[in-house]
């Protein structure tokens, strides 16, 4: 694994390199052909991952290993939901939190899943009910698996391993309708914790994750759950130097820097001893470059859309031009459009986009029975790949019925760099499928992973040598003769320039080279790019 390495000369290296990560066990997959209205009580709950409602991060069921989990499916205008949600929050979530868990000390987590995309009403209900954790299931992927024909819908799941009373991930309750907090408390209190003797150190009900990837300046929250017969403490330590970086069951790190990269452990301790968790590794990466090659907006707007009646494209569509200029933009890889139209009845409209070479793609067809206004934000447009970007693009709009009026307020085009899935590429080249478990997308013509480098272990080493530094690192394996190494230097982690290196050698699966440093006493940052071109 690659981590941060800091020398006395204040040199910090960053590496873009393939990482072979530890596989994370999956609880299962939700099946697309799930049958509605099946009572799944007694079955094992499959894992799932959903985004936080109006948030940027994802949450998985498996994140709450060691908990008893209550899934609450709702939508904003559901009258029973408006009654049950505040009661669940007050008399289940808050009730067990104040008591340190259920009768055996197992923590309880309510996860509410919104199934209807109506932000204003949803946010109002979330605020009025005091609901803390809400996921976005507006695709109904999870709700359709658990559907019992009504909302609210509740599923109670045991996430505790080695419980004497239930299997881990066993579904304890599954039904629509709210049975009341007393019933829910009884079900939750029926889950027994693993047996821990009075003379034993604490045990982990939930281990930290194997690793997480975050950008410089970001933040991270990692949680663990312990169990003991009496009081115990929890501390978090950085492995490379033993530094205590936090206490309590949750570790919060803010404003991450390259020096935060590395391995961490949680330590549970009581009078009988201590228990150390599995290693959790944090990768702190350089910010990903922008994918936007160029953005261009039409000028001279707003303009009215003539009220026409159908006909041929050549003489019945109003043209609204947008001129793209620039000498290095090349051809289209990916294209998206922003469009804002005010109209009394948008069912009247047919909309096309025409390239400078006169290729025409339909953006929107005439369809009766629709209301007013069109707003598109970063809507992908497919069909222009390989077309020249520079020139006059035209938006062609036809108003196919008389009577309703419209105005084109604005439109713009956004040309993007190609996007690659690193995981898919890695599998094609024989790397493990879990090399990039977060399925991050990488930009550019080669696939690069950016990770900070560490001073524990021998994965990557930097040693002062005369007027520069000697760099050595593990060979990435059999990736072909077309692998290229590029070393860049920066003083601010933003602006990078190529530096020369000499003598790149392959020494028993380790690569070594020498980098000339003009001012070894200055604060400098270096990064090594391992370029792995995608398949032809």
C-alpha positions as CSV (number, residue, x, y, z in Angstrom):
1,X,0.0,0.0,0.0
2,X,1.2,3.5,-0.7
3,X,1.2,6.0,2.1
4,X,2.8,9.4,3.1
5,X,6.5,9.7,3.5
6,X,8.2,12.8,4.9
7,X,11.9,13.3,5.0
8,X,14.0,15.7,7.0
9,X,14.3,17.9,3.9
10,X,10.5,18.2,4.0
11,X,10.0,16.2,0.9
12,X,6.6,14.6,0.5
13,X,5.8,12.1,-2.3
14,X,2.5,11.3,-3.8
15,X,2.0,8.4,-6.1
16,X,-0.6,7.5,-8.8
17,X,-0.5,3.7,-8.6
18,X,-2.7,0.7,-8.8
19,X,-3.6,-0.5,-5.3
20,X,-4.6,-4.1,-4.6
21,X,-7.1,-3.6,-1.8
22,X,-8.5,-6.2,0.6
23,X,-11.8,-7.6,-0.5
24,X,-14.8,-6.4,1.5
25,X,-17.2,-9.2,2.1
26,X,-20.6,-8.6,0.6
27,X,-23.8,-9.6,2.3
28,X,-25.5,-10.4,-0.9
29,X,-27.2,-8.7,-3.9
30,X,-30.7,-7.4,-4.3
31,X,-32.3,-9.3,-7.1
32,X,-34.1,-7.5,-9.9
33,X,-36.8,-10.2,-10.1
34,X,-37.8,-9.9,-6.4
35,X,-41.5,-10.8,-5.8
36,X,-43.6,-8.1,-4.1
37,X,-45.5,-8.9,-0.9
38,X,-43.2,-11.7,0.3
39,X,-42.7,-11.8,4.1
40,X,-39.0,-12.0,4.5
41,X,-39.0,-12.4,8.3
42,X,-36.3,-15.0,9.1
43,X,-34.4,-14.5,5.9
44,X,-30.9,-12.9,5.8
45,X,-31.0,-9.3,4.6
46,X,-28.9,-8.6,1.4
47,X,-26.5,-5.7,1.6
48,X,-27.3,-2.5,-0.3
49,X,-25.8,0.9,-0.9
50,X,-27.7,4.2,-1.3
51,X,-26.8,7.9,-1.3
52,X,-27.7,10.0,1.6
53,X,-30.7,12.1,0.8
54,X,-29.4,15.4,-0.8
55,X,-25.9,14.4,0.2
56,X,-22.6,13.5,-1.5
57,X,-21.8,10.2,0.3
58,X,-23.2,6.7,0.2
59,X,-24.3,4.5,3.1
60,X,-24.4,0.7,3.1
61,X,-26.4,-1.6,5.3
62,X,-23.1,-3.3,6.1
63,X,-21.8,0.0,7.5
64,X,-23.9,-0.8,10.6
65,X,-22.5,-4.2,11.4
66,X,-22.8,-4.7,15.1
67,X,-26.1,-2.7,15.3
68,X,-29.7,-3.6,15.2
69,X,-31.0,-1.7,12.2
70,X,-34.6,-0.4,11.6
71,X,-35.4,0.4,8.0
72,X,-38.3,2.9,7.7
73,X,-39.6,3.4,4.1
74,X,-41.6,6.6,3.7
75,X,-42.8,9.4,1.4
76,X,-43.6,13.0,2.3
77,X,-47.4,13.0,1.8
78,X,-48.0,9.6,3.5
79,X,-50.3,10.5,6.5
80,X,-49.3,7.5,8.6
81,X,-45.6,8.3,7.9
82,X,-46.1,11.8,9.3
83,X,-47.3,10.1,12.6
84,X,-44.9,7.2,12.8
85,X,-41.6,9.0,11.9
86,X,-41.4,11.4,14.9
87,X,-42.5,8.5,17.2
88,X,-39.8,6.2,15.8
89,X,-37.2,9.0,16.2
90,X,-38.2,9.8,19.8
91,X,-39.2,6.4,21.2
92,X,-36.9,4.1,19.3
93,X,-33.8,5.9,18.0
94,X,-33.4,8.4,20.9
95,X,-34.8,5.9,23.5
96,X,-32.0,3.3,22.8
97,X,-29.3,5.9,22.3
98,X,-29.9,7.3,25.8
99,X,-29.7,3.8,27.3
100,X,-26.6,2.8,25.5
101,X,-28.3,0.3,23.2
102,X,-30.8,-2.5,23.8
103,X,-31.1,-4.6,26.9
104,X,-27.7,-6.2,26.1
105,X,-26.0,-3.0,25.1
106,X,-26.3,-3.5,21.3
107,X,-26.6,-0.1,19.5
108,X,-29.7,0.7,17.5
109,X,-29.8,2.7,14.2
110,X,-32.9,3.8,12.4
111,X,-32.4,4.4,8.7
112,X,-35.2,6.1,6.9
113,X,-35.5,5.6,3.1
114,X,-37.4,8.2,1.0
115,X,-39.1,6.6,-2.0
116,X,-40.6,9.7,-3.7
117,X,-38.6,12.5,-5.3
118,X,-40.3,15.6,-4.0
119,X,-37.6,17.6,-2.2
120,X,-39.7,20.4,-0.6
121,X,-42.3,18.1,1.0
122,X,-39.6,15.5,1.9
123,X,-37.4,18.0,3.6
124,X,-40.3,19.5,5.5
125,X,-41.2,16.1,6.9
126,X,-37.6,15.2,7.8
127,X,-37.3,18.5,9.7
128,X,-40.6,18.2,11.5
129,X,-40.0,14.6,12.5
130,X,-36.4,15.2,13.6
131,X,-35.3,12.3,11.5
132,X,-31.5,12.1,11.4
133,X,-30.4,9.5,8.8
134,X,-32.3,9.5,5.5
135,X,-31.3,7.7,2.3
136,X,-32.4,8.3,-1.3
137,X,-34.4,5.3,-2.6
138,X,-36.5,7.2,-5.1
139,X,-35.5,4.6,-7.6
140,X,-37.4,2.2,-5.4
141,X,-34.6,-0.4,-5.8
142,X,-34.7,-1.4,-2.1
143,X,-38.4,-0.7,-1.4
144,X,-39.4,-3.0,-4.3
145,X,-37.5,-5.9,-2.7
146,X,-39.1,-5.4,0.7
147,X,-42.6,-4.3,-0.5
148,X,-45.6,-5.6,1.5
149,X,-48.1,-3.5,-0.5
150,X,-48.2,-0.4,1.8
151,X,-46.3,2.5,3.3
152,X,-44.9,3.0,5.9
153,X,-42.9,-0.1,5.6
154,X,-40.6,-1.4,8.3
155,X,-37.8,-3.9,8.4
156,X,-35.8,-4.7,11.6
157,X,-32.5,-6.5,11.0
158,X,-29.9,-8.0,13.4
159,X,-26.4,-6.9,12.3
160,X,-24.6,-8.6,15.3
161,X,-22.3,-11.6,14.6
162,X,-22.3,-14.5,17.0
163,X,-25.5,-13.5,18.8
164,X,-26.9,-16.5,20.7
165,X,-30.5,-15.5,19.7
166,X,-30.3,-14.7,16.0
167,X,-28.1,-15.0,12.9
168,X,-26.2,-12.0,11.7
169,X,-28.3,-10.0,9.2
170,X,-31.4,-12.0,10.1
171,X,-34.7,-10.1,9.4
172,X,-36.6,-9.9,12.7
173,X,-39.6,-7.9,11.5
174,X,-40.9,-7.2,8.0
175,X,-44.3,-5.6,7.4
176,X,-46.2,-2.5,6.3
177,X,-47.9,-0.4,9.0
178,X,-46.5,0.9,12.2
179,X,-47.0,-1.6,15.1
180,X,-45.9,1.0,17.7
181,X,-42.7,1.8,19.6
182,X,-43.5,-0.8,22.4
183,X,-43.6,-3.6,19.9
184,X,-40.4,-2.4,18.2
185,X,-38.6,-2.1,21.5
186,X,-39.6,-5.7,22.4
187,X,-38.3,-7.0,19.1
188,X,-35.0,-5.1,19.5
189,X,-34.5,-6.1,23.1
190,X,-34.9,-9.7,22.0
191,X,-31.5,-9.7,20.3
192,X,-28.8,-11.1,22.6
193,X,-25.2,-9.9,22.5
194,X,-22.4,-12.4,22.1
195,X,-21.3,-13.9,25.4
196,X,-18.4,-12.0,27.1
197,X,-17.1,-13.2,30.4
198,X,-16.6,-10.8,33.3
199,X,-12.8,-11.3,33.3
200,X,-12.4,-10.8,29.5
201,X,-11.3,-7.6,27.6
202,X,-13.9,-6.0,25.4
203,X,-14.8,-7.4,22.0
204,X,-15.7,-5.8,18.7
205,X,-19.2,-6.0,17.4
206,X,-18.3,-3.8,14.4
207,X,-14.8,-3.6,13.0
208,X,-13.6,-0.4,11.2
209,X,-13.7,-0.6,7.4
210,X,-10.7,-2.0,5.5
211,X,-10.0,1.4,3.9
212,X,-11.4,4.7,2.7
213,X,-10.3,7.1,0.0
214,X,-10.7,10.8,0.4
215,X,-9.3,13.9,-1.3
216,X,-7.0,16.5,0.4
217,X,-9.1,19.0,2.3
218,X,-11.9,16.5,2.8
219,X,-13.1,14.7,6.0
220,X,-13.9,11.2,7.1
221,X,-16.0,9.6,9.8
222,X,-15.2,6.0,10.9
223,X,-17.3,4.0,13.4
224,X,-16.8,0.9,15.5
225,X,-18.8,-0.9,18.1
226,X,-17.5,-2.7,21.2
227,X,-19.0,-4.8,23.9
228,X,-17.8,-5.6,27.5
229,X,-19.5,-6.7,30.8
230,X,-18.5,-3.4,32.4
231,X,-17.1,0.0,31.4
232,X,-14.5,0.2,28.7
233,X,-12.7,2.9,26.7
234,X,-12.1,3.4,23.0
235,X,-9.1,5.1,21.5
236,X,-7.9,5.5,17.9
237,X,-4.2,5.3,17.0
238,X,-2.1,5.9,13.9
239,X,-0.1,2.8,13.4
240,X,3.1,4.3,12.0
241,X,3.9,6.4,15.2
242,X,1.3,5.2,17.8
243,X,-0.2,8.7,17.9
244,X,-3.6,8.8,19.5
245,X,-5.9,10.7,17.1
246,X,-9.3,10.2,18.7
247,X,-11.4,8.6,21.4
248,X,-14.9,7.2,21.5
249,X,-16.5,4.8,19.1
250,X,-16.4,7.3,16.2
251,X,-13.3,8.8,14.7
252,X,-13.7,12.1,12.9
253,X,-10.8,13.6,10.9
254,X,-11.3,17.0,9.2
255,X,-9.4,19.0,6.6
256,X,-7.3,16.0,5.6
257,X,-3.7,16.4,4.4
258,X,-1.2,14.0,2.9
259,X,0.2,13.4,6.4
260,X,-3.1,11.9,7.5
261,X,-2.7,9.0,5.1
262,X,-1.8,5.6,6.5
263,X,-3.0,2.8,8.8
264,X,-5.2,3.3,11.9
265,X,-6.6,1.0,14.6
266,X,-9.2,1.2,17.3
267,X,-8.3,0.0,20.7
268,X,-10.9,-1.2,23.3
269,X,-9.6,-1.4,26.9
270,X,-10.9,-2.3,30.3
271,X,-9.4,-3.6,33.5
272,X,-8.9,-7.0,32.0
273,X,-6.9,-5.9,29.0
274,X,-7.3,-4.4,25.6
275,X,-8.4,-5.6,22.1
276,X,-7.0,-4.0,18.9
277,X,-9.2,-3.8,15.8
278,X,-8.4,-4.8,12.3
279,X,-6.3,-2.2,10.5
280,X,-8.1,0.6,8.8
281,X,-6.2,2.4,6.0
282,X,-6.9,5.9,4.9
283,X,-5.7,7.0,1.4
284,X,-5.5,10.8,1.0
285,X,-5.5,11.7,-2.7
286,X,-4.8,14.8,-4.8
287,X,-8.0,16.4,-6.1
288,X,-9.2,14.9,-9.3
289,X,-8.8,17.1,-12.3
290,X,-11.8,18.7,-13.9
291,X,-13.4,16.8,-16.7
292,X,-14.7,19.9,-18.4
293,X,-12.8,20.6,-21.7
294,X,-14.9,23.7,-22.4
295,X,-18.2,25.3,-21.6
296,X,-20.0,27.7,-24.0
297,X,-23.2,29.7,-23.7
298,X,-25.4,31.2,-26.3
299,X,-25.6,35.0,-26.4
300,X,-28.4,37.5,-27.2
301,X,-31.0,35.6,-25.1
302,X,-33.8,35.5,-24.1
303,X,-35.7,35.3,-27.4
304,X,-39.3,34.3,-28.2
305,X,-40.0,30.9,-29.8
306,X,-42.3,31.5,-32.9
307,X,-45.7,29.8,-32.7
308,X,-45.5,27.5,-35.7
309,X,-47.4,24.4,-37.0
310,X,-45.1,21.4,-37.7
311,X,-43.6,20.8,-41.1
312,X,-40.1,20.0,-42.4
313,X,-37.1,20.6,-40.3
314,X,-35.6,22.9,-43.0
315,X,-38.2,25.6,-42.9
316,X,-40.3,25.2,-39.7
317,X,-37.6,25.1,-37.0
318,X,-36.3,28.3,-35.5
319,X,-32.5,28.5,-35.2
320,X,-30.7,29.7,-32.1
321,X,-26.9,29.7,-32.7
322,X,-24.0,29.1,-30.3
323,X,-20.5,29.8,-31.5
324,X,-17.6,27.7,-30.1
325,X,-14.1,29.0,-30.6
326,X,-10.7,27.7,-29.6
327,X,-7.7,26.0,-31.3
328,X,-7.1,23.0,-29.1
329,X,-10.6,21.6,-28.3
330,X,-10.4,18.7,-30.8
331,X,-13.5,16.5,-31.2
332,X,-16.4,15.5,-29.0
333,X,-16.0,12.7,-26.5
334,X,-18.9,13.5,-24.2
335,X,-21.4,16.4,-24.5
336,X,-24.0,17.8,-22.1
337,X,-26.5,20.6,-22.5
338,X,-28.1,23.1,-20.2
339,X,-31.5,24.4,-21.4
340,X,-34.0,26.8,-20.0
341,X,-37.3,27.4,-21.8
342,X,-40.5,29.1,-20.5
343,X,-43.6,27.9,-22.4
344,X,-47.3,27.7,-21.7
345,X,-47.5,24.1,-23.0
346,X,-44.2,22.2,-23.6
347,X,-46.0,19.3,-25.3
348,X,-46.0,21.5,-28.4
349,X,-42.2,21.6,-28.7
350,X,-39.7,19.6,-30.8
351,X,-36.0,20.4,-30.1
352,X,-32.9,19.4,-32.1
353,X,-29.2,20.1,-31.7
354,X,-27.1,20.6,-34.9
355,X,-23.3,20.4,-35.0
356,X,-21.1,22.7,-37.1
357,X,-21.0,19.8,-39.7
358,X,-24.8,19.8,-39.8
359,X,-25.4,16.6,-38.0
360,X,-28.7,16.7,-36.2
361,X,-29.7,14.9,-33.0
362,X,-33.2,15.0,-31.5
363,X,-33.1,16.4,-28.0
364,X,-36.9,16.4,-27.4
365,X,-39.8,15.1,-29.5
366,X,-43.3,16.5,-29.7
367,X,-45.6,14.7,-27.2
368,X,-49.0,15.9,-26.1
369,X,-50.3,16.1,-22.6
370,X,-47.4,17.9,-20.8
371,X,-47.2,21.1,-18.7
372,X,-45.2,24.2,-19.0
373,X,-41.4,25.0,-19.0
374,X,-38.3,22.9,-19.8
375,X,-35.2,23.0,-17.6
376,X,-32.3,20.7,-18.4
377,X,-29.1,20.7,-16.3
378,X,-26.0,18.8,-17.6
379,X,-28.3,16.6,-19.6
380,X,-26.2,14.2,-21.7
381,X,-26.5,14.4,-25.5
382,X,-25.5,11.2,-27.3
383,X,-24.6,10.9,-31.0
384,X,-22.0,13.6,-31.6
385,X,-18.8,11.6,-30.7
386,X,-16.0,12.5,-33.1
387,X,-17.6,15.7,-34.4
388,X,-15.4,18.8,-34.3
389,X,-16.1,21.0,-31.3
390,X,-15.2,24.4,-32.8
391,X,-17.7,26.1,-35.0
392,X,-21.4,27.2,-35.0
393,X,-23.8,24.9,-33.1
394,X,-27.5,25.5,-33.5
395,X,-30.5,24.7,-31.3
396,X,-33.5,24.1,-33.5
397,X,-36.9,24.5,-31.9
398,X,-40.3,23.9,-33.5
399,X,-43.6,24.9,-31.8
400,X,-45.9,22.3,-33.4
401,X,-49.3,23.8,-32.3
402,X,-50.9,27.2,-32.3
403,X,-52.0,29.1,-29.3
404,X,-49.3,28.7,-26.6
405,X,-46.3,31.0,-26.4
406,X,-42.7,30.3,-25.3
407,X,-39.3,32.0,-24.7
408,X,-35.8,30.5,-24.9
409,X,-34.2,31.9,-21.8
410,X,-30.7,30.3,-22.1
411,X,-28.8,27.3,-23.4
412,X,-25.2,26.2,-23.2
413,X,-23.0,23.2,-24.2
414,X,-20.4,21.5,-22.0
415,X,-17.7,19.4,-23.7
416,X,-16.2,16.8,-21.3
417,X,-13.0,14.7,-21.3
418,X,-13.6,10.9,-21.7
419,X,-14.4,9.0,-18.5
420,X,-13.0,5.6,-17.6
421,X,-14.0,3.2,-14.9
422,X,-10.7,2.1,-13.4
423,X,-12.3,-1.1,-12.0
424,X,-13.5,-2.2,-15.4
425,X,-10.2,-1.5,-17.0
426,X,-8.3,-3.3,-14.2
427,X,-10.4,-6.5,-14.6
428,X,-9.7,-6.5,-18.3
429,X,-6.0,-6.4,-17.6
430,X,-6.1,-9.2,-15.0
431,X,-6.2,-7.1,-11.8
432,X,-8.5,-8.1,-8.9
433,X,-12.1,-6.9,-9.3
434,X,-11.9,-5.1,-5.9
435,X,-8.8,-3.0,-6.9
436,X,-11.1,0.1,-6.7
437,X,-14.1,-0.8,-4.6
438,X,-15.6,2.7,-4.6
439,X,-15.9,2.5,-8.4
440,X,-14.3,5.9,-8.9
441,X,-14.1,7.3,-12.4
442,X,-10.7,8.4,-13.7
443,X,-10.1,11.0,-16.4
444,X,-7.7,11.5,-19.2
445,X,-6.2,9.1,-21.8
446,X,-4.5,6.9,-19.2
447,X,-5.8,5.5,-16.0
448,X,-4.1,6.8,-12.9
449,X,-4.8,6.3,-9.2
450,X,-3.5,9.0,-6.8
451,X,-2.5,8.0,-3.3
452,X,-0.3,9.6,-0.6
453,X,2.7,7.6,0.5
454,X,3.6,6.3,3.9
455,X,6.8,5.9,5.9
456,X,5.7,2.5,7.4
457,X,6.7,-0.6,5.5
458,X,8.8,-0.8,2.3
459,X,6.2,-0.2,-0.4
460,X,7.7,3.2,-1.3
461,X,11.0,4.6,0.0
462,X,12.8,7.9,-0.5
463,X,16.4,8.5,0.7
464,X,18.5,11.6,0.5
465,X,21.5,11.0,-1.9
466,X,23.9,13.8,-2.4
467,X,22.2,16.5,-4.5
468,X,18.9,14.7,-4.7
469,X,16.9,11.8,-3.5
470,X,16.8,8.1,-4.4
471,X,13.3,6.8,-5.0
472,X,12.4,3.1,-4.9
473,X,9.0,1.3,-4.9
474,X,7.4,-2.1,-5.5
475,X,7.1,-3.0,-9.2
476,X,3.4,-2.9,-10.3
477,X,3.7,-6.4,-11.7
478,X,3.4,-7.7,-15.2
479,X,1.6,-4.8,-16.9
480,X,3.5,-4.7,-20.2
481,X,6.3,-2.8,-21.8
482,X,4.2,0.3,-22.4
483,X,4.2,1.3,-18.7
484,X,5.7,4.8,-18.3
485,X,6.9,6.5,-15.1
486,X,6.7,10.3,-14.8
487,X,7.9,12.2,-11.8
488,X,6.5,15.7,-11.2
489,X,7.4,18.4,-8.6
490,X,5.2,21.0,-6.9
491,X,5.5,23.6,-4.1
492,X,1.7,23.9,-3.5
493,X,0.1,20.5,-4.5
494,X,-1.7,22.4,-7.3
495,X,0.8,23.3,-10.0
496,X,3.0,20.5,-11.1
497,X,6.0,20.3,-13.4
498,X,8.0,17.4,-14.7
499,X,11.4,16.7,-13.2
500,X,14.2,14.6,-14.6
501,X,15.2,11.3,-13.1
502,X,18.1,8.9,-14.0
503,X,18.8,5.2,-13.8
504,X,15.3,3.7,-13.5
505,X,16.2,0.1,-12.6
506,X,14.2,-3.1,-11.9
507,X,15.7,-4.8,-9.0
508,X,13.9,-8.0,-8.0
509,X,10.4,-6.6,-8.3
510,X,11.4,-3.1,-7.0
511,X,12.0,-0.1,-9.2
512,X,14.7,2.5,-8.3
513,X,15.8,5.8,-9.7
514,X,17.5,9.1,-8.8
515,X,15.9,12.5,-8.8
516,X,18.0,15.7,-8.9
517,X,16.8,18.3,-6.4
518,X,17.9,21.9,-7.0
519,X,17.2,23.0,-3.4
520,X,17.0,20.1,-1.0
521,X,16.2,22.4,2.0
522,X,13.1,23.8,0.4
523,X,9.6,22.4,1.0
524,X,8.7,20.4,-2.1
525,X,6.2,17.8,-3.1
526,X,6.8,15.0,-5.6
527,X,4.5,12.5,-7.2
528,X,5.2,9.5,-9.4
529,X,2.7,8.7,-12.2
530,X,2.4,5.1,-13.3
531,X,0.7,5.4,-16.7
532,X,-1.3,2.3,-17.7
533,X,-2.9,3.0,-21.2
534,X,-6.4,1.6,-21.6
535,X,-7.1,-1.3,-24.0
536,X,-7.3,-0.6,-27.7
